[in-house]
Amino acid sequence: MFKAMDDSKIKRIHMKITTLSSAGSFLDGFDISIISVAILTITSLYSLTTTEQTLLLGSTLLGMVFGGLSIGYLTDIKGRKFVFLWDMVIFILFTFLTAISLNYTQLLIFRLLLGVAIGADYAITPTIIAEFAPAKHRGKLLSFSGGAWFIGAFAAYGVGYLMPLFFPVSEAWRLMFGVGIIPAVIVLILRRDIPESPRWLVAQGEYTRAEKSMRTISRDAEISVHPRRKKTRIGVLFSKKYIAATVFISIFWFVLDAVTYVIALNGPSILAANFSLSSDVASGYAAIIAAFAIIGAVVAIIFIDRTGRKNLTVAGFAGMVVPLFVAALVFEFFPNLLFVIILFVIFEISQEVGPGITNSIYPQELYPTEIRSTAQGFGTTISRIGALFGIFTFAIFHTIALGLTYLVVLSLIGLIATIILGVETKGKSLEVLSGE
C-alpha cells in the first residue's frame, strides 16, 4: 500500500518535514540545556537550597513524564498534524511565562508545564518523520532530530556564556529563556503547511485524504486496499506480540537518560565546583562538549542505514562506559580539567552515535501505526522517569568519582539489554517490521 513512499528517493517534502521536526528537537535541546546554565545565576539570586536546585532542574523532566505518554496517545487519536502545531503553541506560551517569572514557585510551575509541551514534541517528531520517510533512508532522516537536539544544547550553552557578558545578572537569566521564543514562532508558522501522515489517515479510514497526502511524494501513489480501522489501545504495548519490544525500549531508554541527563544538567555545575570556574567559563566548556556531540550525530547519519540500529547502539553504550570509568579515576586520583573535558567529549560522541539516536528510531519501527506515537510517548515517559531517577540518585553520592562509577553501572545495563533484546530493523517497511 505504501510501496511508492517506501521506495521513494529523498525529496524536498522529506527534507521539509525532517527540518521542521528537527527544529522542535533543537528547541527541546535548547530549553532543557539552558536551565543547567541559568541555574547557576538563579541559585545566587534566590538563595536556592540544594533541594530547590534539584527540583528546578527536574521540573521540565517531570512535565515530560506526563506529556510524553498522554500527548503521544492523543497524537494517535487526533492526528499527527494537530499535535505538531499545538505542542509548539504551548511551548511558546510557557517559555514566555518562564522568562517573566516573579519568584521561584512560578518558575518551577512554568518549567513543569513547559515540560508537557517538550514531551509532546518528543512523541510526535520521530513519528511524523518515520511515516513519510523512504524505508532505505528512514534511519538517516530520523537521526537528524537527535543531532538537532545537541545543536540546541550547544546554542543554549553559548547563550548562557554570552548573556551575562552583555546584560545585568538579574536580567540575563530571563533572556536565556526568552530567546527561545523567536525560533519557536518561526517553526510554528512553517509547520502549518506540513501534510497529515498518510499512514495515520489510512488507520482512520480516511483513504481519499491519505492518497492526497501520499501524492506529495509520488504522483502515482494510490491505496489499493482498505484495511479495517484499528483503535488505539495502550494495552497493545504489553500484548504478547509487542511486550519484548516494550521491555527492550524501556530498559535501554531508562538507563540512557539516567546517565546522559546527569551529565547534561549537572555538567556546568560539576566543572564549576571541582575546578573553581565561573559560571560563564563553565558554560563555555559545556558548549564545547555539546558541539563535539554533533560529530556523533553526523557519524550516525552516515552509518545508521548501513551498519544498522543494533550495532550502533551496542557501540554507543560501550563507548559511554569507558570514558565515564576513566573520568571517575581522574576525579578521584588526579583531577585535571583538560582530561575531564576530553573524556566528556568522548562520552557525548559515543552516546550520540548509538542510543542517543536509536531511542527515537526503535519505537517507530517496532510498533504499528495506531500506537506508534503512543509507543514513542511511553518511551519518552519511561526515559524521563529514568532521567529524574539519575539526577536524584546521583546527588546521593558524596564524591564525583563515586557518582560517575554509578553511571558506568547503568551504562553497562543498557549495553547488556541491547545485546540480549535488541533487534535489527534497517531497510524494511514500517508495516513489515511492526507486523501490520
C-alpha positions, -999 to +999 in steps of 0.1 A: +000+000+000+028+024+009+054+009-016+056+042-036+066+060-003+089+033+009+108+031-024+110+068-030+142+088-031+147+116-006+126+145-019+120+181-009+090+172+012+111+147+032+136+174+040+110+199+049+093+175+073+126+164+087+138+200+091+107+213+109+106+182+131+142+185+139+137+222+147+114+210+175+143+188+187+166+219+186+142+238+208+139+209+232+177+206+234+179+244+240+153+246+267+164+215+286+200+226+285+196+263+292+183+255+328+217+239+336+233+273+328+207+296+342+206+276+375+240+290+385+227+325+383+192+317+397+207+300+427+227+330+437+198+354+431+172+334+450+195+317+475+182+283+465+189+252+486+203+221+470+168+205+471+153+235+454+180+234+427+174+197+421+136+203+418+141+231+394+164+210+372+140+181+373+108+201+368+108+201+330+116+164+330+086+157+353+064+176+329+077+154+301+067+123+321+031+134+318+034+150+283+051+121+266+025+093+272-006+114+274+001+135+243+016+106+225-018+088+229-036+120+218-014+120+187-026+086+177-062+097+184-064+132+169-037+130+143+000+139+138-005+175+125-029+185+152-003+179+179+026+190+156+011+225+158-004+228+192+026+215+211+045+244+197+018+269+208+021+255+244+059+256+241+059+293+232+034+302+260+052+286+288+087+297+276+074+333+278+059+328+312+091+312+324+111+342+313+088+367+332+085+346+364+084+367+395+096+341+420+109+306+424+075+290+427+063+305+394+095+294+377+091+259+390+054+256+378+060+271+344+091+249+337+069+219+347+042+229+322+068+236+296+079+200+300+045+188+289+050+206+256+085+192+252+073+157+260+046+161+233+072+171+207+093+140+216+062+119+209+053+135+175+086+145+159+100+110+152+066+096+142+059+122+115+094+118+101+092+079+101+057+078+085+068+098+055+104+085+051+116+061+025+125+027+041+161+028+030+167+063+043+144+063+074+172+059+099+192+087+084+163+111+084+154+102+120+190+108+131+188+144+121+164+151+150+189+137+175+217+158+161+194+189+162+190+183+200+227+188+205+228+218+183+201+233+205+222+223+236+253+240+221+232+271+214+220+271+250+254+269+264+266+296+240+237+319+250+244+311+287+280+322+282+272+354+263+242+368+282+260+376+315+287+394+295+262+419+280+233+422+305+229+425+342+228+392+361+193+399+372+181+401+336+205+377+319+187+345+331+154+358+318+168+365+284+184+330+283+149+315+285+131+342+264+154+340+233+140+305+226+106+321+217+119+336+184+128+303+166+097+286+181+074+312+165+091+307+131+087+269+134+051+272+143+043+292+112+062+269+089+047+237+103+012+248+092+020+236+056+030+200+066+005+174+053-011+149+076+005+115+078-010+092+051-003+062+074-024+077+102-051+087+077-054+051+064-055+038+100-085+062+105-102+050+073-097+084+055-085+070+022-091+100+000-072+123+023-045+097+026-040+094-012-038+132-015-011+132+012+008+104-004+009+122-037+030+150-022+057+123-025+046+102-055+021+112-081+013+075-088+006+067-052-028+051-045-045+030-019-055-003-035-069-019-003-090-005+025-079-021+058-102-022+087-098+007+111-080-002+143-085+015+176-056+030+197-052+010+229-023+015+252-026-021+263-012-033+229+022-022+241+021-050+266+005-076+244+023-109+237+033-096+202+049-064+214+060-070+251+096-079+241+100-046+222+084-027+251+107-042+277+138-035+255+129+001+248+120+007+285+153-006+298+176+009+273+160+043+273+156+045+311+193+039+317+204+061+288+186+091+301+195+083+337+231+087+326+230+114+300+208+138+318+231+138+348+259+149+326+238+173+306+221+191+335+250+189+361+279+193+337+285+230+341+280+227+379+304+198+381+331+217+362+325+250+381+326+233+416+356+210+410+378+233+390+369+267+406+354+281+373+330+310+370+295+302+356+303+317+322+335+298+318+319+265+329+291+272+303+317+278+276+333+244+283+299+227+283+292+243+249+324+228+236+314+194+248+280+197+233+295+208+200+315+176+198+284+155+204+272+168+170+300+148+155+284+117+169+251+126+152+269+130+119+285+096+122+251+081+130+235+098+100+262+083+077+261+047+091+227+041+106+212+027+074+244+008+066+257-006+099+223-009+114+205+002+146+216-026+169+253-024+161+255+013+166+235+011+199+259-015+212+289+005+201+274+037+217+268+021+251+303+006+251+317+040+242+299+055+272+312+030+297+349+036+291+352+074+294+329+075+324+351+049+342+383+067+333+367+101+344+359+085+378+396+076+382+407+111+371+384+129+396+395+105+424+433+105+419+445+133+396+418+159+389+426+176+356+402+199+337+416+190+302+413+153+308+378+156+321+367+177+291+382+152+267+365+122+284+332+140+285+336+147+247+342+110+240+312+102+262+289+125+243+301+114+209+296+078+218+260+082+232+250+102+201+265+077+177+243+050+192+215+051+218+211+088+217+199+084+181+182+050+181+160+059+210+138+077+185+141+051+158+132+018+176+097+029+188+088+040+152+099+007+137+087-018+162+050-008+166+020-004+143+006+030+132-023+030+156+000+030+186+032+044+171+031+078+188+018+062+220+048+039+220+072+069+214+054+088+242+056+058+265+093+055+258+097+093+265+078+089+298+100+060+309+131+078+298+123+109+318+115+089+348+150+075+343+164+110+340+148+120+372+160+088+389+195+095+377+195+131+388+182+124+423+203+093+429+235+109+416+230+136+442+233+110+469+269+103+462+294+123+482+321+124+455+320+128+418+341+097+413+315+075+431+287+092+411+305+085+378+311+049+388+274+046+394+267+059+358+291+033+345+270+005+360+238+020+345+255+022+311+265-015+313+229-024+320+219-006+287+247-024+269+237-058+281+200-052+274+208-042+238+229-073+232+202-096+245+169-079+235+179-056+206+168-063+171+179-051+136+154-031+117+172-013+089+158-010+054+124-026+060+090-010+057+072+000+088+044-024+081+068-054+078+086-045+110+055-040+131+036-069+117+007-047+105 
